[in-house]
Amino acid sequence: MSKLSIEQKNVGDLFTDKKNDFLIPDYQRPYAWGEKECQTLWDDIFIFAFPENDCDKFDSNNDEYFLGPIVTFRNEKNQKEIIDGQQRLTTLLLLLRAFYERYGNMRNERAIKTGEKIAACIWKTNEFGDPDKTALKITSEVATDSEKEEFLTILRTGDAKDKKSRYAVNYRFFQEKIKDFLDNYPDFFSYLPIRILQNCTLLPIEAGSQDTALRIFSTLNDRGKPLSDADIFKAQFYKFYSRLGKKDLFIKKWKNLETKCNEIFHPIQGTPMDEIFTRYMYFERAKKGVKSSTTEALRKFYERDSYAILCSEETFENLIDLTDFWEDVENQDKDRFSEKTLKHLFVLNYAPNGMWTYIVSVYYMVYRDSEGLLQEEKFNAFLEKITAFIWAYAVLYPGVNALRTPIFAAMVSIVERREVDFMEFRFEAKQAENVFRNFTFSNNRTITKSMLTWWAYSQVSQELLSLETVLEIEHIFARNRQEYERSLKTPRNLEALGNKALLEKRINIRASDYRFCDKVKYYRGYKNKRDQYKEGTKIAELLKLSEASDFTEQDIEKRSDDIIKSFIAYLSNQGLLL
């Protein structure tokens, strides 16, 4: 286990320690503090340093103001890479530089000593303690921060005139605050910076490795966003493209990729950028012939062999191409996909788990042509096959982990350009039908909506809906009706598939728990009391059902039978039954 070094230090001791050469690494996010955060910091420090606006009420031997933890690790160049505390340290240095700009020009003996103490925090010093004003105690390599040079220039020169970065704005803010402070409290002028240096404390936590530092950050931090795996990957790409002399091109493309991912992906865990790296990982994994159902953590996979996969222009371009594919899926792009394909993709969007996105990503990476297009007929056949298999597996072998074994094997088949047939994982026909007939399709099971979506789109007349459509599960025979009438002889039928259908949320709210004869008008569309037309459902089967005068228990049972028989036949047609 990596060793930790933890020792509370005041600001002065932290920055003047000769062993501390701070680096804001390339994978960090850009500086984000604004005037609001700077104002809070200034107010808190001032109130601490001068209780009740009285300089003499401060106990310099015992009073402390804790500014928070700083998490670092030493890299191969013996620099302290900052994992947590970047915003605090950056802002503190801007504040100290603003003090130095004022105090460094004063000839008062106390001011001179104060200026020397501050200088030793900003610049590295020689063995006599003299500052080397060409060597800062901190540097920034943040890949996506185009303004980082202004930060370093301000620290070197103290000049922020005509600069517009956050660094410059915050630096000028502190300059103005210090000017007001000296104007209003001239007798206190030497106390504030000294009390910041000596009595404001931080908790430096030095980890033995980057991994340990990141884990500590994730545990400690409940305010800022922890560094994602994608932030680490960005750093590796940045270094690689810098060696090629293409870092500006990379930064531009990365920002565009990040924007797209934020619009497309909404993962439950991790960041949108982590998601595209995850989908691409399965392609690289399959290329190596890996079928194991045990998957490594995302960063562990990519960091193998010193991030060899990421030291490649091809990899980065593949990530961009794969993102463009999923963007077109999300936007239901009719230039890339046919109506039939988009319907298959719509159904898969309601899959009981996310495994389909991984295997489709692998399929795309293998079979795309030079223009990023797929052969339509083969792609549709593939989508139907995985839909049938994933749906059946969710009922027969619940749990996404069980699905890993057949899906990972199929991914290897794809990269080897062999047909995905799931021959080793086919289902016994009679057993499959019995399990489906006895399965409880409750609303809290994702497979229930999956089955209803598949069934809705098995109707030839069903039009393609927008992926933005919010669909809920409708009980055609209302729950309240059973509660009051007790007309279902088999109460279990209330939750049967045959009594459920997809319905747009806005209509489901209106239809509520009315009797069937009363709710059909909401299915079809109607005019309200203001003579305004309220559009009906676009679920074709519900429109057809609304032509009947009632929906009875016999209708529920028949419809349940139709759905299950049709799905078993679907499995058979896909060659998935023994």
C-alpha positions in Angstrom: 0.0 0.0 0.0 1.3 3.5 -0.9 2.6 5.5 2.0 1.0 8.9 2.9 2.7 12.0 4.3 0.2 14.2 6.2 1.3 17.2 8.2 -0.7 20.4 8.7 1.3 23.5 7.6 0.7 27.2 7.5 0.7 28.9 4.2 4.2 30.3 4.6 5.8 26.9 5.5 4.0 25.1 2.7 5.2 27.5 -0.1 8.7 28.2 1.3 9.5 24.5 1.7 12.4 23.9 -0.8 11.1 20.4 -1.5 7.8 21.8 -2.8 7.9 22.3 -6.5 4.2 22.4 -7.4 2.8 21.4 -10.8 -0.8 21.7 -12.0 -0.8 18.8 -14.4 -2.2 18.7 -17.9 -5.2 16.5 -17.0 -6.5 19.1 -14.5 -9.4 21.3 -15.4 -8.9 25.0 -16.1 -9.0 27.5 -13.2 -12.6 28.2 -12.4 -12.8 30.5 -9.4 -14.4 33.8 -9.9 -15.0 37.0 -7.9 -17.6 35.4 -5.7 -15.1 32.8 -4.4 -12.4 35.4 -4.1 -14.7 37.7 -2.1 -15.6 34.8 0.2 -12.0 34.0 0.8 -11.1 37.6 1.4 -13.9 38.2 3.9 -13.2 35.0 5.8 -9.5 35.7 6.1 -10.2 39.3 7.1 -12.7 38.4 9.8 -10.3 35.8 11.1 -7.3 38.1 11.2 -9.1 41.0 12.7 -11.9 39.8 15.1 -14.5 42.5 15.4 -12.3 44.8 13.4 -9.8 44.8 16.2 -6.2 44.0 15.5 -5.4 43.3 19.2 -8.1 40.6 19.7 -6.1 38.2 17.5 -4.0 35.5 19.3 -1.1 34.9 17.0 0.2 31.9 19.0 -3.1 29.9 19.0 -5.5 31.2 16.4 -5.7 29.2 13.2 -7.9 29.4 10.0 -8.1 26.1 8.1 -8.2 26.5 4.3 -8.6 22.8 3.5 -6.6 19.8 2.3 -4.1 19.7 -0.6 -3.7 16.3 -2.2 -0.5 15.7 -4.2 1.9 13.0 -5.3 5.5 13.3 -6.6 5.9 12.5 -10.2 9.0 11.2 -12.0 10.5 14.7 -12.1 10.1 15.1 -8.3 7.4 17.7 -8.8 4.3 17.7 -6.6 1.4 17.1 -9.0 -1.7 18.7 -7.5 -4.7 16.4 -7.5 -6.9 18.4 -5.1 -6.5 22.0 -4.1 -5.6 23.5 -7.4 -8.2 26.3 -7.1 -7.2 27.2 -3.6 -3.4 27.2 -4.2 -3.8 29.2 -7.4 -5.9 31.8 -5.7 -3.7 32.0 -2.7 -0.7 32.7 -4.9 -2.6 35.4 -6.8 -3.4 37.0 -3.4 0.2 36.8 -2.2 1.4 38.2 -5.5 -1.0 41.1 -5.1 0.4 41.7 -1.5 4.0 41.5 -2.8 3.2 44.1 -5.5 2.2 46.5 -2.8 4.5 45.6 0.1 7.5 44.9 -2.1 7.7 48.6 -3.0 7.5 49.9 0.5 10.7 51.0 2.3 9.3 50.5 5.8 11.4 47.9 7.6 8.5 45.8 8.6 7.1 46.0 5.0 10.4 44.9 3.6 10.5 41.8 5.8 6.9 41.0 4.9 7.8 41.4 1.2 10.7 39.0 1.6 8.5 36.4 3.3 6.0 36.6 0.5 8.7 36.5 -2.2 10.0 33.2 -0.8 6.4 31.8 -1.3 6.2 32.8 -5.0 9.8 32.1 -6.2 12.3 29.5 -5.5 15.2 30.7 -3.4 18.9 30.0 -3.2 20.8 28.7 -0.2 20.9 32.3 1.2 17.1 32.6 0.9 17.3 35.1 -2.0 14.4 34.6 -4.5 15.2 33.6 -8.1 12.6 35.6 -10.0 13.0 33.4 -13.1 11.9 30.3 -11.1 8.3 30.1 -9.8 7.2 27.7 -7.0 4.4 26.6 -9.2 3.8 25.9 -12.9 0.7 24.9 -14.9 0.5 22.5 -17.8 -3.3 22.3 -18.0 -4.0 21.1 -21.5 -7.3 22.8 -22.1 -6.4 26.1 -20.3 -5.4 28.6 -23.0 -5.0 31.3 -20.3 -2.5 29.5 -18.0 0.4 31.5 -19.4 -1.3 34.7 -18.0 -1.3 33.1 -14.5 2.4 32.5 -14.7 3.1 35.9 -16.2 1.2 37.6 -13.4 3.2 35.7 -10.8 6.5 36.7 -12.5 5.7 40.4 -13.2 2.8 41.4 -11.0 1.2 43.0 -14.1 -2.4 42.1 -15.1 -3.1 45.3 -17.1 -5.2 44.6 -20.3 -5.5 40.9 -19.5 -8.9 39.3 -19.4 -8.4 35.9 -18.0 -9.9 34.7 -14.7 -6.4 34.9 -13.2 -6.1 38.6 -14.2 -9.7 39.5 -13.0 -9.1 37.8 -9.6 -5.6 39.3 -9.3 -7.0 42.9 -9.9 -9.8 42.1 -7.4 -7.2 41.4 -4.7 -5.2 44.4 -5.7 -8.2 46.6 -5.1 -9.1 44.9 -1.8 -5.5 45.4 -0.6 -5.6 49.1 -1.6 -8.9 49.6 0.3 -7.5 47.7 3.3 -4.5 50.0 3.5 -6.6 53.1 3.0 -9.0 52.1 5.8 -6.7 50.3 8.2 -3.3 51.8 7.8 -2.2 50.8 11.3 -2.9 47.1 10.4 -0.9 47.1 7.2 1.7 44.6 8.2 -0.5 42.2 10.1 -2.8 40.8 7.4 -0.2 39.2 5.1 1.7 37.9 8.1 -1.4 36.4 9.7 -2.2 34.7 6.3 1.3 33.2 6.1 1.6 32.2 9.7 -1.9 31.4 11.0 -3.8 30.3 7.9 -3.2 26.5 7.5 -3.6 23.8 5.0 -3.4 20.0 5.3 -1.0 18.8 2.6 -1.5 15.1 1.9 1.2 13.6 -0.2 0.4 10.2 -1.7 2.8 7.7 -2.9 1.2 7.4 -6.4 -1.3 9.1 -8.7 -3.9 6.3 -8.1 -3.7 6.8 -4.3 -4.0 10.5 -4.6 -7.0 10.2 -6.9 -8.7 7.8 -4.4 -8.0 10.2 -1.5 -9.5 13.1 -3.5 -12.6 11.2 -4.3 -13.0 10.3 -0.6 -12.4 13.8 0.7 -14.0 16.0 -1.9 -17.7 16.7 -1.6 -17.7 20.0 -3.4 -15.7 20.0 -6.6 -15.7 17.3 -9.3 -13.2 14.6 -8.9 -10.8 14.0 -11.8 -12.4 11.6 -14.2 -10.6 8.8 -16.1 -11.0 10.9 -19.2 -9.0 13.7 -17.6 -6.1 11.3 -17.2 -6.5 10.1 -20.8 -6.6 13.7 -22.0 -3.2 14.2 -20.5 -1.7 11.2 -22.3 -3.1 12.4 -25.6 -1.8 15.9 -24.9 1.7 14.7 -24.3 1.6 12.5 -27.4 0.3 15.3 -29.7 2.7 17.8 -28.2 5.6 15.5 -29.3 4.1 15.6 -32.8 3.9 19.4 -32.7 0.1 19.2 -32.9 -1.0 20.1 -29.4 -3.2 23.1 -30.6 -5.0 20.8 -33.1 -5.5 18.2 -30.3 -7.0 20.8 -27.9 -9.4 22.0 -30.5 -10.6 18.5 -31.3 -10.7 17.4 -27.7 -13.0 20.4 -26.8 -15.3 19.5 -29.7 -15.3 15.9 -28.6 -16.1 16.8 -25.0 -19.0 19.0 -26.1 -20.5 16.3 -28.2 -20.2 13.7 -25.4 -21.8 16.0 -22.9 -24.8 16.3 -25.3 -25.1 12.6 -26.1 -24.2 10.6 -23.1 -25.8 10.7 -19.7 -24.2 7.9 -17.7 -25.3 7.0 -14.2 -21.7 6.7 -13.2 -18.6 8.4 -14.5 -18.6 11.3 -17.0 -19.9 11.5 -20.6 -16.3 11.4 -21.8 -15.6 8.3 -19.7 -18.6 6.7 -21.5 -17.0 7.0 -25.0 -13.7 5.6 -23.7 -15.7 2.7 -22.2 -17.5 1.9 -25.5 -14.2 2.1 -27.4 -12.5 -0.1 -24.8 -14.6 -3.1 -25.7 -13.4 -2.8 -29.3 -9.8 -2.8 -28.2 -10.5 -5.6 -25.8 -12.1 -7.7 -28.5 -9.2 -7.1 -30.9 -7.0 -8.8 -28.3 -9.4 -11.8 -28.2 -10.4 -11.2 -24.6 -13.6 -13.0 -23.7 -13.3 -12.9 -20.0 -16.4 -11.8 -18.2 -14.2 -9.9 -15.7 -13.5 -6.4 -16.9 -10.8 -4.2 -15.6 -11.5 -0.7 -14.4 -11.4 1.8 -17.3 -8.1 3.5 -16.3 -6.4 0.2 -15.5 -7.2 -1.0 -19.1 -5.8 2.1 -20.8 -2.8 2.6 -18.6 -1.3 -0.8 -19.6 2.1 -0.5 -21.3 2.4 3.2 -20.4 -0.9 4.1 -22.1 0.2 2.6 -25.4 -3.3 2.6 -26.8 -3.6 6.3 -26.3 -0.2 7.1 -27.9 -1.8 6.9 -31.3 -3.5 9.4 -33.7 -5.6 6.5 -34.9 -7.1 5.9 -31.5 -8.1 9.5 -31.1 -9.6 9.7 -34.6 -11.5 6.4 -33.8 -12.9 7.9 -30.6 -14.1 10.9 -32.6 -15.6 8.7 -35.3 -17.4 6.5 -32.7 -18.8 9.6 -31.0 -20.1 10.9 -34.4 -21.9 7.5 -34.9 -23.6 7.7 -31.5 -24.5 11.3 -32.1 -26.3 10.3 -35.2 -28.0 7.5 -33.3 -29.1 10.0 -30.7 -30.3 12.5 -33.3 -32.0 9.7 -35.4 -30.1 10.9 -38.4 -32.0 9.8 -41.6 -29.0 10.6 -43.8 -27.0 7.8 -42.0 -29.8 5.4 -41.1 -32.9 4.1 -42.8 -36.3 4.2 -41.1 -36.1 0.5 -40.4 -32.7 0.8 -38.8 -33.9 3.8 -36.7 -36.8 1.7 -35.4 -34.5 -1.1 -34.3 -32.3 1.4 -32.6 -35.3 3.0 -30.9 -36.3 -0.4 -29.4 -32.7 -1.0 -28.3 -32.7 2.3 -26.5 -35.2 0.7 -24.1 -32.9 -2.4 -23.6 -32.9 -3.8 -20.0 -29.2 -2.9 -19.7 -26.5 -1.0 -21.5 -24.6 -3.9 -23.0 -26.1 -3.3 -26.4 -24.2 0.0 -26.7 -20.9 -1.9 -26.3 -21.5 -4.6 -28.8 -23.0 -2.1 -31.3 -19.9 0.1 -30.9 -17.6 -2.9 -31.7 -19.8 -3.8 -34.7 -19.5 -0.2 -36.0 -15.8 0.0 -35.5 -15.3 -3.2 -37.5 -17.8 -2.9 -40.3 -17.9 0.9 -41.0 -16.8 1.9 -44.5 -14.6 4.9 -45.3 -17.5 7.3 -44.9 -18.6 5.8 -41.6 -21.6 4.0 -43.0 -22.8 0.4 -42.4 -24.3 -2.1 -44.9 -28.0 -1.6 -44.0 -29.3 -5.1 -44.4 -26.5 -6.8 -42.4 -26.7 -4.1 -39.7 -30.5 -4.6 -39.3 -30.1 -8.4 -39.1 -27.4 -7.8 -36.4 -29.7 -5.4 -34.4 -32.6 -7.9 -34.5 -30.3 -10.7 -33.4 -28.9 -8.9 -30.3 -32.4 -7.5 -29.4 -33.9 -11.0 -29.3 -30.9 -12.4 -27.4 -30.6 -9.6 -24.8 -34.3 -9.5 -24.1 -34.5 -13.3 -23.6 -31.4 -13.3 -21.4 -32.9 -10.6 -19.2 -35.9 -12.9 -18.4 -34.2 -16.3 -18.4 -30.9 -15.2 -16.7 -31.6 -11.9 -14.9 -28.6 -9.7 -14.1 -26.3 -7.9 -16.4 -23.3 -9.9 -15.3 -24.7 -13.1 -16.7 -24.9 -11.4 -20.1 -21.2 -10.6 -20.2 -20.1 -14.1 -21.1 -22.1 -14.4 -24.4 -21.8 -10.7 -25.3 -18.0 -10.6 -24.9 -17.6 -13.8 -26.9 -19.8 -12.2 -29.6 -17.5 -9.1 -29.7 -14.5 -11.3 -30.5 -16.5 -12.9 -33.3 -17.3 -9.5 -34.7 -13.6 -8.4 -34.8 -12.8 -11.7 -36.4 -15.6 -11.0 -38.9 -17.5 -14.1 -38.0 -21.3 -14.2 -37.8 -22.8 -13.5 -34.4 -25.1 -16.4 -33.9 -24.9 -17.1 -30.1 -24.9 -20.8 -31.0 -23.4 -21.8 -27.7 -26.0 -19.9 -25.8 -29.3 -20.8 -27.4 -32.4 -21.3 -25.4 -34.5 -24.4 -25.0 -37.8 -23.5 -26.6 -40.3 -25.1 -24.1 -38.3 -23.8 -21.1 -38.1 -20.3 -22.5 -41.8 -20.1 -23.2 -42.7 -21.4 -19.7 -40.4 -18.9 -18.0 -41.9 -16.0 -20.0 -45.4 -17.1 -19.2 -44.7 -17.3 -15.5 -42.5 -14.2 -15.3 -43.8 -11.3 -13.3 -43.5 -8.2 -15.6 -43.8 -5.6 -12.8 -43.3 -2.0 -13.6 -40.1 -1.8 -11.6 -38.4 -4.3 -13.9 -36.7 -2.6 -16.9 -37.5 -5.7 -19.1 -41.2 -4.8 -18.8 -40.8 -1.6 -20.7 -38.3 -3.3 -23.0 -40.9 -6.0 -24.0 -43.6 -3.4 -24.5 -41.4 -1.3 -26.7 -40.4 -4.4 -28.8 -44.1 -5.3 -29.1 -45.2 -1.8 -30.1 -42.6 -1.8 -32.9 -43.5 -5.3 -34.0 -46.7 -3.6 -35.3 -46.1 -2.7 -39.0 -48.1 0.5 -38.6 -46.0 1.8 -35.7 -44.3 5.1 -36.7 -40.9 6.1 -35.5 -41.1 8.2 -32.4 -38.5 10.7 -31.3 -36.1 9.4 -28.6 -37.1 12.5 -26.7 -40.6 11.2 -26.3 -41.3 10.3 -22.6 -43.1 7.0 -22.5 -44.7 5.4 -19.5 -46.4 2.1 -18.8 -50.1 2.3 -19.2 -52.5 -0.2 -17.5 -55.2 -0.6 -20.1 -57.6 -2.1 -17.6 -57.2 0.5 -14.9 -55.9 -0.5 -11.4 -58.7 1.5 -9.8 -61.3 -0.3 -11.8 -60.1 -3.6 -10.3 -60.1 -2.1 -6.8 -63.7 -1.0 -7.1 -65.3 -3.6 -9.4 -63.2 -6.7 -8.6 -64.1 -7.8 -12.1 -60.8 -9.7 -12.8 -61.2 -13.3 -11.7 -57.4 -13.6 -11.7 -56.0 -10.5 -10.0 -52.5 -11.4 -11.3 -53.8 -10.4 -14.8 -53.7 -6.7 -13.7 -49.9 -6.8 -13.9 -49.7 -9.1 -17.0 -48.0 -7.9 -20.1 -51.3 -8.1 -21.9 -52.7 -5.3 -19.7 -49.8 -3.0 -20.3 -48.8 -0.7 -23.2 -46.5 2.2 -23.8 -48.2 5.6 -23.6 -46.8 9.1 -23.8 -46.5 10.6 -20.3 -48.7 13.6 -21.1 -51.6 11.3 -22.1 -51.0 8.8 -19.3 -51.5 11.6 -16.8 -54.9 12.5 -18.5 -56.1 8.9 -18.9 -55.3 8.2 -15.3 -57.4 5.4 -13.8 -60.5 5.9 -15.9 -62.6 3.0 -17.2 -61.6 1.9 -20.7 -64.6 3.5 -22.4 -63.7 6.8 -20.8 -60.0 6.8 -21.4 -60.1 5.9 -25.1 -60.8 9.5 -26.0 -57.4 10.4 -24.6 -55.8 7.7 -26.7 -57.5 9.0 -29.9 -57.2 12.7 -29.2 -60.0 15.1 -28.3 -61.2 18.7 -27.9 -61.3 20.2 -24.5 -63.9 22.7 -23.1 -62.0 25.5 -24.7 -62.3 23.8 -28.1 -58.6 23.1 -28.1 -57.5 19.9 -29.7 -55.4 17.6 -27.5 -53.3 15.2 -29.6 -53.8 11.5 -29.1 -51.2 8.7 -28.8 -48.8 7.7 -31.5 -48.7 4.1 -30.2 -50.4 2.4 -33.2 -51.7 -0.7 -31.2 -53.4 1.5 -28.6 -55.2 3.4 -31.3 -56.4 0.1 -32.8 -57.5 -1.2 -29.3 -59.5 2.0 -28.8 -61.9 1.0 -31.5 -63.4 -1.6 -29.1 -66.0 -0.7 -26.6 -64.2 -2.3 -23.7 -61.0 -4.1 -22.7 -61.8 -7.2 -20.6 -60.0 -9.9 -18.7 -60.3 -12.1 -21.8 -58.6 -9.4 -23.9 -55.8 -9.2 -21.3 -55.2 -13.0 -21.5 -55.3 -13.1 -25.3 -53.0 -10.1 -25.7 -50.5 -11.6 -23.2 -50.6 -14.9 -25.1 -50.1 -13.0 -28.4 -47.1 -11.0 -27.1 -45.3 -14.1 -25.6 -46.0 -16.4 -28.6 -44.8 -13.6 -30.9 -41.6 -13.2 -29.0 -40.9 -16.9 -28.9 -41.4 -17.0 -32.6 -39.0 -14.0 -32.9 -36.4 -16.0 -31.0 -37.0 -19.0 -33.3 -36.7 -16.8 -36.4 -33.3 -15.5 -35.1 -32.0 -19.0 -34.7 -31.8 -18.7 -30.9 -33.9 -21.7 -29.9 -32.9 -25.3 -29.5 
